[in-house]
Amino acid sequence: MAMGKWTHRVYLYYRSILLAGCALAMWGCNGDTTNISALSASSGSKSPLNPLMLQQFATPLPIIPAATADTTSVAGSDYYVVKAQQSADYDFGLRNIDGGELKNPYTGKPVRSTVWGYSVNGLSAGYLGPTIEARSTLDTSGRKVVVKYINDLRDAAGNLLTKHLLYVDPTLDGTNNGEPEIRIVPHLHGGHTQSGFDGNPLYWFTNNPNAPANGMGGPAGNTVTYTYDNDQLGTTLWYHDHAMGITRLNVYAGLAAFYILRDNYEDSLNLPKGNYEIPLVIQDKSFYEDGSIAYPTTPLLDPYTHLPIVDANGKPVLSSLPEFFGNTIAVNGKVWPKLEVEPRRYRFRLLNGSDSRFYNLWIELPDGSPLPAGMITQIGNEGGLLPTPATVGDTEDHGILLALAERADLIIDFSKVPVGTKITMRNNANGPYPDGNPPDPKTTGKIMQFTVTKPLSGTDTSAATASRPHAPLAAADNVRVVDLQELRDIFGINYDPAGEGTLFYRHLLLLNGNLFTDPITEKPVLNTVEDWIIVNGTVDMHPMHLHLVSFEVVEKGTLTGYIPAALGLPPRYAALNKDTDPAGRTPLDPEFDRNYTVTGNEIGLKDTVKVPPGGLDPNGDPDPNNRGYVRIRAKFDRLGIYMWHCHILSHEDNDMMRPFEVVAP
Ligand SMILES: [Cu+2]
């Protein structure tokens, strides 16, 4: 059948008849989607690059530079011009296992990659972008930041791009209405930002300076100027693209960068700084043999005839997949890098900037011996410094579980090991998390390496730890129950991980049973505190992010007797069982599943929370007595429309995002 423009009515029709959970043969919920058949489905004749051929821990870790603010153009504010640009010859550090250049089989030249990235006040690395450093306006020394974003995506000849770097699935909300492929709208993740400057996904703009506004709130032309008030505590934020239906593609292409907010209190703590304070963004990537970045798709089949769906030109329409799992690990844009360090303390600001991959991170000595006590400490998360530092990351069983968009602020003390020691950052989180495939210990089970080889440049007087007291929010004025669902989409897709040609349904991920475009249902009143009980009936953990607010994670656990919103009734439950895992164990039980309790590095303020998964009954159906939940608490202190969504980017682009609106009393 030829594909026209799909309307929401089509979705709604199928939604009403196909209410099925992920567990009912939804392969996407329990399979690593990076495999050769999926890659080749979208690549024609290009072969995937085998990660086992690649050298590890030889390429130096890039130290992401901070951009220089223009302090005069906008009175009282720091001003930046940020351009989204394409770069044709980016080097991810892909080398043969013996260190030699990998050659592009088509050109004979060393492999390089075409990527996107941000240039900031003229500074660019090609992929990702320089850090914007800002000062909290809660201190009198603070300053606002004004950013003029320009969509300057052009080819090497300077012509405006019209095709995306990656295949754009034309059947999603945000892509199914003839939208241009080259669209961006930036969002400052974790920012306490005015609604109009928050990067609403519908407020996208193209690279055409003469384009009319899109009619949904986006600006005319190829540029927009946002003000960030910085009226929040110092922490690690990041800015990344958020355009409707293509967020996963724009971020994967490279549109993401750090935004570090500092404040006087943190300055007074004498934490490692300068060369000893290093942001690290971890991302999984896949490549083809010619170095181009790979992002798998799969052909769409008509759900009734099982014939390929074709576009108006007769070409097969390809579908996005439920998740993306790359087969290499890049840190700051280099694959498996190494960092030479001095025998002293360093501060690392970690960000999971991947599409779907969770990381459970720990650092490991070459002989596997236990780490010296106090060598690694987590001092902060998304909301800044923790009220009490957390000891994590020292063993495999005690890792730092970093979901998509979460941050971990770490102190690592390299003086505790002999000079010459090689220390590897490892990962063992399954993909999807928690019940998917384990990472390969030879590839995705490794992140980067530290070698203690640099001479100590001076006595280390920096603090070994830090904390900030947290004043709890007032009790909630209102409690809301919201739920997460994996349903069947209208499209059937043929996906064949085992080579057996099995037909599966594509999934549709909804919040409260609503599409993104359905009327707004979450409307907190200005300056009230709300508890959101986020219920998860799926077998996957979903990292849920709310724009605008920093929230407390009050409790996690399981619940009983749940009625999901997708049945057309208000969501409700019989009982919340705080700090229990699905087997009914309590936190002191050695077998207790830590996904069902609030861990030490989730105290304080966060902007993204891991929602524990539900389970199945003996028939394999979603079990209403076996669902996970988290209760978060936030004060909604700015008027206007914001987003709440899953930060698995492939889920966000598959409708796991909804607006909320803070309304006047
Ligand atoms: Cu999700």
Boltz pocket constraint, residues with backbone or C-beta under 6 A from the ligand:
constraints:
  - pocket:
      binder: B
      contacts: [[A, 509], [A, 541], [A, 542], [A, 543], [A, 646], [A, 647], [A, 648], [A, 651], [A, 652], [A, 656]]
      max_distance: 6.0
